[in-house]
Amino acid sequence: MSAEERLRELGIELPEPAAPAGSYVPARRHGDLLAVSGQIPVTPGEPLPTGHCGLDVTVEEGYALARRCALNGLAAARAALGSLDRIAGVVRVGGYVAAPADFTQHPAVVNGASDLLVEVFGEAGRHARAAVGMSSLPLGVPVEVEFLFALVPEEG
């Protein structure tokens, strides 16, 4: 089943891709790779979540926010490629969690993004990953996630 079909089956509608908040592009293709810039958990029509996991944000809330970051990342990938079916697999995910120094559950938070990618891409969604803590993230968000996708080689 294709990624686009899987999204429909799961009842997932991707949001409009967010405009860059700085001097960068949302996604950059190089050969058979697509790097997607760090995505924050923006949800249209809702206030931007802020805080630190382990203080103002529970691990479960952080998981849901990381999942939202992955939805935004897929939206940026689709905008760059025209279709998620051009993705052969997920190579790497970088997850950044705003948290106090004694917080140790970064992987559980970033699993929100990782689990969604496996739901959408199946085994091709399994990836290498970093899940690290930060004292702060842009705009005060609790989670930011970046992506590296392998692309289906173009015929030609």
N, C-alpha and C positions, 0 to 999 in steps of 0.2 A: 504494500500500500504506500502511495506517495505521501510526502509530508503534508502537502496541501489537503489531500483526502483525509489524512489522520486528524488534522486540525478540525475539519468539518465534522468528523465522527465524534471527536471530543467536545464539540460545541464551542470551540474557542474561536473568537473573532479577534484578530490582531488590531491594536490601535493604530492610529496614524503615527508615523515616525515623528519623534520629537526633533525640533530644530536644534542645531548645535548651540551650546551656551558659551562658546569660546572660539578660539582660532584653531579649529580642527574640522575634519569631515566625519560624518556619522559612520561611514564604512569605506574601506579602501581595499581594492582588489589588487593582488599581485600574483600573476600566473594563475595557478589553480588553488589559491588561498584567498579568503575574504576575512579581513580583520574588522570587527565591529567595535567601535569606541565604547568606553564604559557607559553603561546605561544605569540611570537612577530610577526609582520606583514611581514615576509620574503616572497618574491615572487621570484622564480628562474629566473635568468637572469636580474633582476632589482636591482638598488641600494637600500640599506636599508633606509627606510624613517626615518628621525630624526626630532626633534623639539618638541614644546609644543603646545597643543591644545589651541586655543585662542590667540596665538601669530603667530607662523609660519605655523600652521595647522588649517584649518577651522573645524567647527563641522562636516560638510559634509565629508570632507576628513578623519577625525577621525572615523566617522561611517564606511566608506569603509575600513579603516585599521583594525577596530575591526572585521568586517566581514572576512577579510583575516586571522586574528588570529583564528577565529572560524573554517575556512577551514583547517588551520594547526592543530587545536585541533582535528578535525574529522579525519584527516589523521593519527595523533598519536594514536587515539582510534582504528581506523581500523587496524593499524599495530599491536597493542597489542592484538586485539580480532580476527582478521581475517575477520570480517565483521561488519558493523554498525548495521546489523540486530540483533546482540546480545545485543543491547542497548534497554532496556525497556523504559527509559525516562531520561530526564535531571533533576538532583536534584538541582544543584547550579552552578552559574557562578560567578566568581570574576573578575571584570574589573578594571584595573588600568590605569589612564589617566595622562600623564605628562602635567601639566598645571600650570599657575601662580596662586597665592593665591586668586585672585578675580574671577577666572573662576568658573562657577556654572552649566555648561551644561554636566557634566560627564555622567548622565544617557542617554542623547541623543547620545553621542559617543558610549557607550557600547551597545546601542540598535542595532548597526550593528551586533554584535555577537548574541544577543538574537533573533533578527528577523530571522536570518539564521537558528538557531536551530528550531524555530517554523515552518519555511518553510520545513525543512527536516523531522522533527519528528511529526508535527501536534501538537495536544494538549499535547502529551507526551514530547514535547520540551519546554513547559512552566516550569519555574524554579524560585527558590529563587535566589537573586542576591545581590551583592554589587557592586557599581560603585563609586570609590573613586579617589581622586586626589593625585598625587605624585609630588615632586619637580623634580625628574628625574627617568628614567627607564633604564634598561640594554641597552648598546650600543647606548643610546640616542634616542630610539624609542619613539613615542608619546603614544602608547597603548600596553598593555599586558593583556591577558585574560587567566584564568585557568578554569577548568571544573571538575565537579563531575557527573558521570553518574550512574544510576541504571541499573543493568544488568538483562537480562532474566535468571531466575534460571536454573541451569544445571539439567538435568534429571539424575537420578541415584540413 
